[in-house]
Amino acid sequence: MSVVAFPAQPDPPPLPGTAGSTTAAAIERFLESRTAATTRACYAETLTHLAAITGPDHSVAALTPEQYAAEMALRSRACPQPPGSTE
């Protein structure tokens, strides 16, 4: 019996606005989109920590789901959302 390898899947295209984006640039764009000062401050604390771990010049496309999940878990403990919040 012969074994045939499955063809490799191409890498998915980057999300719109992230191609070549660094962690620091993405964080800046995201924080600018938040309207509530308290929300911005809380996200800034968490995302600054993410940038410190990965490096500010780290490619957004290279961040792993585990890195995001760890930082968002930190955020949810540090800055819980009030019921009904949309930010």
PDB file as gemmi writes it, atoms N, CA and C in Angstrom:
CRYST1    1.000    1.000    1.000  90.00  90.00  90.00 P 1                      
ATOM      1  N   MET A   1       0.842  -1.156   0.000  1.00  0.00           N  
ATOM      2  CA  MET A   1       0.000   0.000   0.000  1.00  0.00           C  
ATOM      3  C   MET A   1       0.896   1.230   0.000  1.00  0.00           C  
ATOM      4  N   SER A   2       0.588   2.186  -0.844  1.00  0.00           N  
ATOM      5  CA  SER A   2       1.355   3.425  -0.869  1.00  0.00           C  
ATOM      6  C   SER A   2       0.640   4.497  -0.050  1.00  0.00           C  
ATOM      7  N   VAL A   3       1.409   5.418   0.445  1.00  0.00           N  
ATOM      8  CA  VAL A   3       0.876   6.519   1.248  1.00  0.00           C  
ATOM      9  C   VAL A   3       1.026   7.794   0.435  1.00  0.00           C  
ATOM     10  N   VAL A   4      -0.051   8.532   0.341  1.00  0.00           N  
ATOM     11  CA  VAL A   4      -0.036   9.786  -0.401  1.00  0.00           C  
ATOM     12  C   VAL A   4      -0.239  10.926   0.591  1.00  0.00           C  
ATOM     13  N   ALA A   5       0.661  11.879   0.583  1.00  0.00           N  
ATOM     14  CA  ALA A   5       0.560  13.025   1.488  1.00  0.00           C  
ATOM     15  C   ALA A   5      -0.532  13.970   1.018  1.00  0.00           C  
ATOM     16  N   PHE A   6      -1.239  14.536   1.982  1.00  0.00           N  
ATOM     17  CA  PHE A   6      -2.232  15.554   1.649  1.00  0.00           C  
ATOM     18  C   PHE A   6      -1.499  16.818   1.201  1.00  0.00           C  
ATOM     19  N   PRO A   7      -2.075  17.531   0.253  1.00  0.00           N  
ATOM     20  CA  PRO A   7      -1.422  18.778  -0.156  1.00  0.00           C  
ATOM     21  C   PRO A   7      -1.440  19.784   0.993  1.00  0.00           C  
ATOM     22  N   ALA A   8      -0.384  20.549   1.086  1.00  0.00           N  
ATOM     23  CA  ALA A   8      -0.295  21.572   2.136  1.00  0.00           C  
ATOM     24  C   ALA A   8      -1.331  22.654   1.888  1.00  0.00           C  
ATOM     25  N   GLN A   9      -1.895  23.131   2.980  1.00  0.00           N  
ATOM     26  CA  GLN A   9      -2.856  24.224   2.890  1.00  0.00           C  
ATOM     27  C   GLN A   9      -2.088  25.551   2.900  1.00  0.00           C  
ATOM     28  N   PRO A  10      -2.493  26.490   2.067  1.00  0.00           N  
ATOM     29  CA  PRO A  10      -1.809  27.785   2.089  1.00  0.00           C  
ATOM     30  C   PRO A  10      -2.118  28.524   3.384  1.00  0.00           C  
ATOM     31  N   ASP A  11      -1.191  29.376   3.775  1.00  0.00           N  
ATOM     32  CA  ASP A  11      -1.439  30.204   4.956  1.00  0.00           C  
ATOM     33  C   ASP A  11      -2.637  31.106   4.682  1.00  0.00           C  
ATOM     34  N   PRO A  12      -3.485  31.317   5.689  1.00  0.00           N  
ATOM     35  CA  PRO A  12      -4.616  32.211   5.469  1.00  0.00           C  
ATOM     36  C   PRO A  12      -4.121  33.637   5.260  1.00  0.00           C  
ATOM     37  N   PRO A  13      -4.867  34.423   4.512  1.00  0.00           N  
ATOM     38  CA  PRO A  13      -4.438  35.811   4.317  1.00  0.00           C  
ATOM     39  C   PRO A  13      -4.533  36.570   5.632  1.00  0.00           C  
ATOM     40  N   PRO A  14      -3.712  37.589   5.821  1.00  0.00           N  
ATOM     41  CA  PRO A  14      -3.792  38.361   7.061  1.00  0.00           C  
ATOM     42  C   PRO A  14      -5.138  39.069   7.158  1.00  0.00           C  
ATOM     43  N   LEU A  15      -5.557  39.313   8.372  1.00  0.00           N  
ATOM     44  CA  LEU A  15      -6.796  40.060   8.584  1.00  0.00           C  
ATOM     45  C   LEU A  15      -6.629  41.466   8.013  1.00  0.00           C  
ATOM     46  N   PRO A  16      -7.717  42.072   7.556  1.00  0.00           N  
ATOM     47  CA  PRO A  16      -7.609  43.424   7.007  1.00  0.00           C  
ATOM     48  C   PRO A  16      -6.958  44.373   8.010  1.00  0.00           C  
ATOM     49  N   GLY A  17      -6.023  45.133   7.542  1.00  0.00           N  
ATOM     50  CA  GLY A  17      -5.351  46.125   8.384  1.00  0.00           C  
ATOM     51  C   GLY A  17      -4.218  45.579   9.236  1.00  0.00           C  
ATOM     52  N   THR A  18      -3.912  44.264   9.129  1.00  0.00           N  
ATOM     53  CA  THR A  18      -2.853  43.710   9.966  1.00  0.00           C  
ATOM     54  C   THR A  18      -1.610  43.312   9.190  1.00  0.00           C  
ATOM     55  N   ALA A  19      -1.669  43.290   7.875  1.00  0.00           N  
ATOM     56  CA  ALA A  19      -0.518  42.866   7.087  1.00  0.00           C  
ATOM     57  C   ALA A  19       0.688  43.741   7.418  1.00  0.00           C  
ATOM     58  N   GLY A  20       1.728  43.122   7.940  1.00  0.00           N  
ATOM     59  CA  GLY A  20       2.943  43.852   8.274  1.00  0.00           C  
ATOM     60  C   GLY A  20       2.829  44.709   9.520  1.00  0.00           C  
ATOM     61  N   SER A  21       1.729  44.621  10.236  1.00  0.00           N  
ATOM     62  CA  SER A  21       1.515  45.452  11.416  1.00  0.00           C  
ATOM     63  C   SER A  21       2.290  44.899  12.606  1.00  0.00           C  
ATOM     64  N   THR A  22       2.845  45.796  13.392  1.00  0.00           N  
ATOM     65  CA  THR A  22       3.540  45.401  14.615  1.00  0.00           C  
ATOM     66  C   THR A  22       2.564  45.415  15.781  1.00  0.00           C  
ATOM     67  N   THR A  23       2.955  44.743  16.837  1.00  0.00           N  
ATOM     68  CA  THR A  23       2.127  44.714  18.039  1.00  0.00           C  
ATOM     69  C   THR A  23       1.868  46.135  18.535  1.00  0.00           C  
ATOM     70  N   ALA A  24       2.905  46.954  18.597  1.00  0.00           N  
ATOM     71  CA  ALA A  24       2.746  48.322  19.102  1.00  0.00           C  
ATOM     72  C   ALA A  24       1.772  49.134  18.239  1.00  0.00           C  
ATOM     73  N   ALA A  25       1.882  49.027  16.927  1.00  0.00           N  
ATOM     74  CA  ALA A  25       0.990  49.775  16.032  1.00  0.00           C  
ATOM     75  C   ALA A  25      -0.455  49.297  16.166  1.00  0.00           C  
ATOM     76  N   ALA A  26      -0.640  47.980  16.273  1.00  0.00           N  
ATOM     77  CA  ALA A  26      -1.993  47.437  16.417  1.00  0.00           C  
ATOM     78  C   ALA A  26      -2.619  47.869  17.740  1.00  0.00           C  
ATOM     79  N   ILE A  27      -1.824  47.880  18.795  1.00  0.00           N  
ATOM     80  CA  ILE A  27      -2.327  48.309  20.101  1.00  0.00           C  
ATOM     81  C   ILE A  27      -2.748  49.769  20.031  1.00  0.00           C  
ATOM     82  N   GLU A  28      -1.933  50.594  19.415  1.00  0.00           N  
ATOM     83  CA  GLU A  28      -2.261  52.020  19.295  1.00  0.00           C  
ATOM     84  C   GLU A  28      -3.575  52.220  18.541  1.00  0.00           C  
ATOM     85  N   ARG A  29      -3.723  51.523  17.408  1.00  0.00           N  
ATOM     86  CA  ARG A  29      -4.969  51.640  16.630  1.00  0.00           C  
ATOM     87  C   ARG A  29      -6.175  51.173  17.434  1.00  0.00           C  
ATOM     88  N   PHE A  30      -6.014  50.059  18.142  1.00  0.00           N  
ATOM     89  CA  PHE A  30      -7.119  49.527  18.928  1.00  0.00           C  
ATOM     90  C   PHE A  30      -7.519  50.492  20.032  1.00  0.00           C  
ATOM     91  N   LEU A  31      -6.536  51.008  20.778  1.00  0.00           N  
ATOM     92  CA  LEU A  31      -6.856  51.912  21.886  1.00  0.00           C  
ATOM     93  C   LEU A  31      -7.523  53.189  21.390  1.00  0.00           C  
ATOM     94  N   GLU A  32      -7.128  53.660  20.223  1.00  0.00           N  
ATOM     95  CA  GLU A  32      -7.766  54.853  19.663  1.00  0.00           C  
ATOM     96  C   GLU A  32      -9.235  54.606  19.343  1.00  0.00           C  
ATOM     97  N   SER A  33      -9.613  53.347  19.136  1.00  0.00           N  
ATOM     98  CA  SER A  33     -10.999  53.025  18.793  1.00  0.00           C  
ATOM     99  C   SER A  33     -11.904  52.917  20.020  1.00  0.00           C  
ATOM    100  N   ARG A  34     -11.360  52.884  21.208  1.00  0.00           N  
ATOM    101  CA  ARG A  34     -12.150  52.785  22.435  1.00  0.00           C  
ATOM    102  C   ARG A  34     -12.614  54.167  22.842  1.00  0.00           C  
ATOM    103  N   THR A  35     -13.872  54.311  23.175  1.00  0.00           N  
ATOM    104  CA  THR A  35     -14.407  55.636  23.496  1.00  0.00           C  
ATOM    105  C   THR A  35     -14.400  55.950  24.990  1.00  0.00           C  
ATOM    106  N   ALA A  36     -14.557  54.961  25.832  1.00  0.00           N  
ATOM    107  CA  ALA A  36     -14.579  55.197  27.276  1.00  0.00           C  
ATOM    108  C   ALA A  36     -13.154  55.219  27.831  1.00  0.00           C  
ATOM    109  N   ALA A  37     -12.823  56.278  28.553  1.00  0.00           N  
ATOM    110  CA  ALA A  37     -11.472  56.427  29.095  1.00  0.00           C  
ATOM    111  C   ALA A  37     -11.094  55.270  30.015  1.00  0.00           C  
ATOM    112  N   THR A  38     -12.039  54.796  30.829  1.00  0.00           N  
ATOM    113  CA  THR A  38     -11.725  53.691  31.741  1.00  0.00           C  
ATOM    114  C   THR A  38     -11.449  52.410  30.962  1.00  0.00           C  
ATOM    115  N   THR A  39     -12.176  52.193  29.881  1.00  0.00           N  
ATOM    116  CA  THR A  39     -11.953  51.016  29.042  1.00  0.00           C  
ATOM    117  C   THR A  39     -10.579  51.095  28.383  1.00  0.00           C  
ATOM    118  N   ARG A  40     -10.263  52.271  27.832  1.00  0.00           N  
ATOM    119  CA  ARG A  40      -8.949  52.468  27.201  1.00  0.00           C  
ATOM    120  C   ARG A  40      -7.831  52.193  28.192  1.00  0.00           C  
ATOM    121  N   ALA A  41      -7.969  52.722  29.412  1.00  0.00           N  
ATOM    122  CA  ALA A  41      -6.920  52.568  30.424  1.00  0.00           C  
ATOM    123  C   ALA A  41      -6.717  51.102  30.791  1.00  0.00           C  
ATOM    124  N   CYS A  42      -7.816  50.389  30.933  1.00  0.00           N  
ATOM    125  CA  CYS A  42      -7.717  48.979  31.302  1.00  0.00           C  
ATOM    126  C   CYS A  42      -7.085  48.159  30.173  1.00  0.00           C  
ATOM    127  N   TYR A  43      -7.562  48.357  28.959  1.00  0.00           N  
ATOM    128  CA  TYR A  43      -6.962  47.659  27.818  1.00  0.00           C  
ATOM    129  C   TYR A  43      -5.491  48.047  27.671  1.00  0.00           C  
ATOM    130  N   ALA A  44      -5.166  49.313  27.866  1.00  0.00           N  
ATOM    131  CA  ALA A  44      -3.780  49.770  27.712  1.00  0.00           C  
ATOM    132  C   ALA A  44      -2.866  49.016  28.665  1.00  0.00           C  
ATOM    133  N   GLU A  45      -3.308  48.830  29.890  1.00  0.00           N  
ATOM    134  CA  GLU A  45      -2.495  48.110  30.872  1.00  0.00           C  
ATOM    135  C   GLU A  45      -2.220  46.677  30.405  1.00  0.00           C  
ATOM    136  N   THR A  46      -3.254  46.007  29.968  1.00  0.00           N  
ATOM    137  CA  THR A  46      -3.114  44.616  29.534  1.00  0.00           C  
ATOM    138  C   THR A  46      -2.296  44.505  28.257  1.00  0.00           C  
ATOM    139  N   LEU A  47      -2.606  45.349  27.276  1.00  0.00           N  
ATOM    140  CA  LEU A  47      -1.928  45.250  25.986  1.00  0.00           C  
ATOM    141  C   LEU A  47      -0.478  45.711  26.061  1.00  0.00           C  
ATOM    142  N   THR A  48      -0.181  46.636  26.975  1.00  0.00           N  
ATOM    143  CA  THR A  48       1.211  47.030  27.195  1.00  0.00           C  
ATOM    144  C   THR A  48       1.994  45.826  27.714  1.00  0.00           C  
ATOM    145  N   HIS A  49       1.354  45.037  28.558  1.00  0.00           N  
ATOM    146  CA  HIS A  49       1.988  43.813  29.055  1.00  0.00           C  
ATOM    147  C   HIS A  49       2.241  42.844  27.909  1.00  0.00           C  
ATOM    148  N   LEU A  50       1.279  42.691  27.007  1.00  0.00           N  
ATOM    149  CA  LEU A  50       1.454  41.818  25.840  1.00  0.00           C  
ATOM    150  C   LEU A  50       2.622  42.295  24.989  1.00  0.00           C  
ATOM    151  N   ALA A  51       2.709  43.593  24.749  1.00  0.00           N  
ATOM    152  CA  ALA A  51       3.809  44.146  23.947  1.00  0.00           C  
ATOM    153  C   ALA A  51       5.156  43.943  24.640  1.00  0.00           C  
ATOM    154  N   ALA A  52       5.162  44.025  25.963  1.00  0.00           N  
ATOM    155  CA  ALA A  52       6.407  43.819  26.701  1.00  0.00           C  
ATOM    156  C   ALA A  52       6.885  42.371  26.586  1.00  0.00           C  
ATOM    157  N   ILE A  53       5.944  41.439  26.559  1.00  0.00           N  
ATOM    158  CA  ILE A  53       6.302  40.025  26.456  1.00  0.00           C  
ATOM    159  C   ILE A  53       6.763  39.678  25.041  1.00  0.00           C  
ATOM    160  N   THR A  54       6.020  40.139  24.046  1.00  0.00           N  
ATOM    161  CA  THR A  54       6.323  39.765  22.661  1.00  0.00           C  
ATOM    162  C   THR A  54       7.354  40.677  22.023  1.00  0.00           C  
ATOM    163  N   GLY A  55       7.424  41.905  22.495  1.00  0.00           N  
ATOM    164  CA  GLY A  55       8.252  42.929  21.874  1.00  0.00           C  
ATOM    165  C   GLY A  55       7.367  43.802  21.003  1.00  0.00           C  
ATOM    166  N   PRO A  56       7.559  45.119  21.043  1.00  0.00           N  
ATOM    167  CA  PRO A  56       6.684  46.028  20.309  1.00  0.00           C  
ATOM    168  C   PRO A  56       6.764  45.884  18.796  1.00  0.00           C  
ATOM    169  N   ASP A  57       7.868  45.340  18.301  1.00  0.00           N  
ATOM    170  CA  ASP A  57       8.032  45.181  16.851  1.00  0.00           C  
ATOM    171  C   ASP A  57       7.623  43.795  16.360  1.00  0.00           C  
ATOM    172  N   HIS A  58       7.069  42.991  17.248  1.00  0.00           N  
ATOM    173  CA  HIS A  58       6.616  41.639  16.894  1.00  0.00           C  
ATOM    174  C   HIS A  58       5.450  41.743  15.910  1.00  0.00           C  
ATOM    175  N   SER A  59       5.437  40.899  14.915  1.00  0.00           N  
ATOM    176  CA  SER A  59       4.362  40.907  13.927  1.00  0.00           C  
ATOM    177  C   SER A  59       3.047  40.454  14.547  1.00  0.00           C  
ATOM    178  N   VAL A  60       1.988  41.200  14.303  1.00  0.00           N  
ATOM    179  CA  VAL A  60       0.667  40.829  14.797  1.00  0.00           C  
ATOM    180  C   VAL A  60       0.275  39.459  14.253  1.00  0.00           C  
ATOM    181  N   ALA A  61       0.606  39.208  13.010  1.00  0.00           N  
ATOM    182  CA  ALA A  61       0.246  37.934  12.384  1.00  0.00           C  
ATOM    183  C   ALA A  61       0.923  36.749  13.065  1.00  0.00           C  
ATOM    184  N   ALA A  62       2.027  36.982  13.770  1.00  0.00           N  
ATOM    185  CA  ALA A  62       2.754  35.894  14.410  1.00  0.00           C  
ATOM    186  C   ALA A  62       2.315  35.646  15.855  1.00  0.00           C  
ATOM    187  N   LEU A  63       1.425  36.478  16.376  1.00  0.00           N  
ATOM    188  CA  LEU A  63       0.925  36.246  17.733  1.00  0.00           C  
ATOM    189  C   LEU A  63       0.082  34.979  17.744  1.00  0.00           C  
ATOM    190  N   THR A  64       0.189  34.233  18.817  1.00  0.00           N  
ATOM    191  CA  THR A  64      -0.553  32.976  18.910  1.00  0.00           C  
ATOM    192  C   THR A  64      -1.852  33.178  19.677  1.00  0.00           C  
ATOM    193  N   PRO A  65      -2.835  32.326  19.440  1.00  0.00           N  
ATOM    194  CA  PRO A  65      -4.076  32.406  20.228  1.00  0.00           C  
ATOM    195  C   PRO A  65      -3.800  32.284  21.724  1.00  0.00           C  
ATOM    196  N   GLU A  66      -2.801  31.500  22.093  1.00  0.00           N  
ATOM    197  CA  GLU A  66      -2.472  31.341  23.510  1.00  0.00           C  
ATOM    198  C   GLU A  66      -1.970  32.650  24.124  1.00  0.00           C  
ATOM    199  N   GLN A  67      -1.188  33.424  23.350  1.00  0.00           N  
ATOM    200  CA  GLN A  67      -0.717  34.720  23.857  1.00  0.00           C  
ATOM    201  C   GLN A  67      -1.896  35.664  24.083  1.00  0.00           C  
ATOM    202  N   TYR A  68      -2.792  35.721  23.104  1.00  0.00           N  
ATOM    203  CA  TYR A  68      -3.983  36.567  23.262  1.00  0.00           C  
ATOM    204  C   TYR A  68      -4.826  36.106  24.449  1.00  0.00           C  
ATOM    205  N   ALA A  69      -5.060  34.814  24.558  1.00  0.00           N  
ATOM    206  CA  ALA A  69      -5.916  34.282  25.623  1.00  0.00           C  
ATOM    207  C   ALA A  69      -5.344  34.592  27.002  1.00  0.00           C  
ATOM    208  N   ALA A  70      -4.038  34.440  27.156  1.00  0.00           N  
ATOM    209  CA  ALA A  70      -3.414  34.726  28.450  1.00  0.00           C  
ATOM    210  C   ALA A  70      -3.578  36.191  28.819  1.00  0.00           C  
ATOM    211  N   GLU A  71      -3.402  37.071  27.877  1.00  0.00           N  
ATOM    212  CA  GLU A  71      -3.537  38.499  28.165  1.00  0.00           C  
ATOM    213  C   GLU A  71      -4.991  38.898  28.419  1.00  0.00           C  
ATOM    214  N   MET A  72      -5.918  38.327  27.678  1.00  0.00           N  
ATOM    215  CA  MET A  72      -7.316  38.668  27.885  1.00  0.00           C  
ATOM    216  C   MET A  72      -7.829  38.093  29.200  1.00  0.00           C  
ATOM    217  N   ALA A  73      -7.288  36.964  29.636  1.00  0.00           N  
ATOM    218  CA  ALA A  73      -7.634  36.426  30.954  1.00  0.00           C  
ATOM    219  C   ALA A  73      -7.145  37.380  32.035  1.00  0.00           C  
ATOM    220  N   LEU A  74      -5.949  37.918  31.862  1.00  0.00           N  
ATOM    221  CA  LEU A  74      -5.415  38.906  32.793  1.00  0.00           C  
ATOM    222  C   LEU A  74      -6.328  40.129  32.826  1.00  0.00           C  
ATOM    223  N   ARG A  75      -6.746  40.592  31.663  1.00  0.00           N  
ATOM    224  CA  ARG A  75      -7.617  41.765  31.573  1.00  0.00           C  
ATOM    225  C   ARG A  75      -8.947  41.515  32.266  1.00  0.00           C  
ATOM    226  N   SER A  76      -9.530  40.340  32.067  1.00  0.00           N  
ATOM    227  CA  SER A  76     -10.843  40.083  32.649  1.00  0.00           C  
ATOM    228  C   SER A  76     -10.782  40.060  34.175  1.00  0.00           C  
ATOM    229  N   ARG A  77      -9.641  39.672  34.735  1.00  0.00           N  
ATOM    230  CA  ARG A  77      -9.494  39.713  36.190  1.00  0.00           C  
ATOM    231  C   ARG A  77      -9.231  41.133  36.664  1.00  0.00           C  
ATOM    232  N   ALA A  78      -8.432  41.881  35.914  1.00  0.00           N  
ATOM    233  CA  ALA A  78      -8.056  43.235  36.329  1.00  0.00           C  
ATOM    234  C   ALA A  78      -9.163  44.247  36.069  1.00  0.00           C  
ATOM    235  N   CYS A  79      -9.924  44.050  35.013  1.00  0.00           N  
ATOM    236  CA  CYS A  79     -10.926  45.028  34.586  1.00  0.00           C  
ATOM    237  C   CYS A  79     -12.221  44.326  34.187  1.00  0.00           C  
ATOM    238  N   PRO A  80     -12.962  43.810  35.140  1.00  0.00           N  
ATOM    239  CA  PRO A  80     -14.192  43.117  34.761  1.00  0.00           C  
ATOM    240  C   PRO A  80     -15.189  44.063  34.111  1.00  0.00           C  
ATOM    241  N   GLN A  81     -15.944  43.534  33.156  1.00  0.00           N  
ATOM    242  CA  GLN A  81     -16.947  44.320  32.447  1.00  0.00           C  
ATOM    243  C   GLN A  81     -18.230  44.364  33.277  1.00  0.00           C  
ATOM    244  N   PRO A  82     -18.837  45.545  33.396  1.00  0.00           N  
ATOM    245  CA  PRO A  82     -20.135  45.595  34.075  1.00  0.00           C  
ATOM    246  C   PRO A  82     -21.197  44.929  33.221  1.00  0.00           C  
ATOM    247  N   PRO A  83     -22.250  44.379  33.834  1.00  0.00           N  
ATOM    248  CA  PRO A  83     -23.306  43.738  33.046  1.00  0.00           C  
ATOM    249  C   PRO A  83     -23.882  44.702  32.010  1.00  0.00           C  
ATOM    250  N   GLY A  84     -24.071  44.210  30.803  1.00  0.00           N  
ATOM    251  CA  GLY A  84     -24.648  45.025  29.732  1.00  0.00           C  
ATOM    252  C   GLY A  84     -23.661  45.926  29.019  1.00  0.00           C  
ATOM    253  N   SER A  85     -22.381  45.872  29.399  1.00  0.00           N  
ATOM    254  CA  SER A  85     -21.382  46.726  28.760  1.00  0.00           C  
ATOM    255  C   SER A  85     -21.150  46.289  27.319  1.00  0.00           C  
ATOM    256  N   THR A  86     -20.948  47.262  26.439  1.00  0.00           N  
ATOM    257  CA  THR A  86     -20.677  46.950  25.036  1.00  0.00           C  
ATOM    258  C   THR A  86     -19.213  47.166  24.688  1.00  0.00           C  
ATOM    259  N   GLU A  87     -18.404  47.644  25.580  1.00  0.00           N  
ATOM    260  CA  GLU A  87     -16.971  47.822  25.311  1.00  0.00           C  
ATOM    261  C   GLU A  87     -16.163  46.858  26.095  1.00  0.00           C  
TER     262      GLU A  87                                                      
END                                                                             
